[in-house]
């Protein structure tokens, strides 16, 4: 079903890297302090959804909450809550926002999706005949699911070995795609969500897969294929996956793709893990119009730039956003006040305590430097 005729090959040569330091390529870094109150505490941000006028913060496991803030960090409202009543959820598997700015919660424990407006009013709730790991809207009328193919109700056998299912809002299946047991060049393990949405386009990847697909209503297109030059890649076997501890042991001996990637206006970036390096995770950037690949070095005297490691979301064209906990910020307070170039750094620490909610940092990447900047050969 997939079209592989125009796949962009991204071959990463870790022995001949073009390295660019984060100080040169991030031209601004600003923050949003999410207000704190005992009624809307955040443990860890698992998903971060950025809209024009509001931020949706999803804590799936600790607070088990979906909270809405504005860009000044003010709390606006909560979307639903944990419980077994109408409109409540037992598990937050994934959250998506449609073109009408409605919030959709995927809850496998209840085997349904529930849709709310941004003020928290329930609009509708729909039963699912399968269990989804994640979901995203393809327009307002279709939903793409990354499914758990071990489970499907009677009458939905086509889902049993599929990885992705595109449905209409009424549940009618448009197509299924992927088989976790027969995939192309199985080289990497995924640790992140498998569906991403950038500029209205949906991207996804299979577990253990190194190929990123783009999904539309009528087809699946192979978009990016990642590989390493002159290196052996770990391909897990059935024995590896079924023997306790063996898979983890082998995975930590070979390079792997973390599954995290961002498609931005001027670049795409991917995160790899190299067990032999002190900093396990390495970000590399591919410049969209030239194909040039650059390795990002986060060694910096600016502690806030050095903290860049695990962005959660893309903001506008070329900005990536991640959380930093108050624990980390307060432990490096003196360094930040002395060495960081961020604006309003004194205000960052006013009244900040260890119990406060995380702080969001917006890293804006200078694509002129990415495209034309000098690099050092490692």
Secondary structure, DSSP 8 states (H G I E B T S, - for coil): --B-TT-EEEEE-TTS-EEEEHHHHEEEEEEEE----GGG--S--SEEEE-SS-EEEEESSSS-EEEEE-TT--EEEE---BSSSTT-BS---EEEE-TT--EEEEETTTTEEEEE-TTS-EEEEEE-SEEEEEEEEETTTEEEEEEEEEEE-TT-GGGTT-SEEEEETTS-EEEEE--TTS-SS------S-SEEEETTEEEEE-TT--EEEEE-SS-EEEEEEEEETT-------HHHHHSTTHHHHHHTTS-EEEEEEEE-SSEEEEEEE-TTSSS-EEEEEEETTT--EEEEE---SSHHHHT-----EEETTTEEEEEE-HHHHHHTHHHHHHH---TTHHHHTTT--TTS--EEEEEEE-HHHHHH---EE-
